[in-house]
């Protein structure tokens, strides 16, 4: 059974930093893309950042220059370093693991709240 275990969310003031982690386990398939999405109240879930196994990254425009995604392939873990946080970054953040034909899986979500 595939599991994605997230950690690192919380409450932070504007301008602060947080680091999210997501550890993936339980799949026999190759892990191609790992990423982070977020969903604010009343909004659709949106991509924040993603990273391929080869290291190619993709960032949403609102977080470019502030957030950094990284991954440890040996540990099947992806990280999201979030700096210079803004109130509009407040959302539930979800980890996503794409195994290609092995399927796509989601974490349970972790709340990030940025106070003004």
Secondary structure by P-SEA (a helix, b strand, c coil): cbbbbbcbbbbbccccbbbbbbbbccccccccccbbbbbcccccccccccccccbbbbbcccccccbbbbbcccccbbbbbbcccccccccbbbbbbbccccbbbbccbbbbbbcc
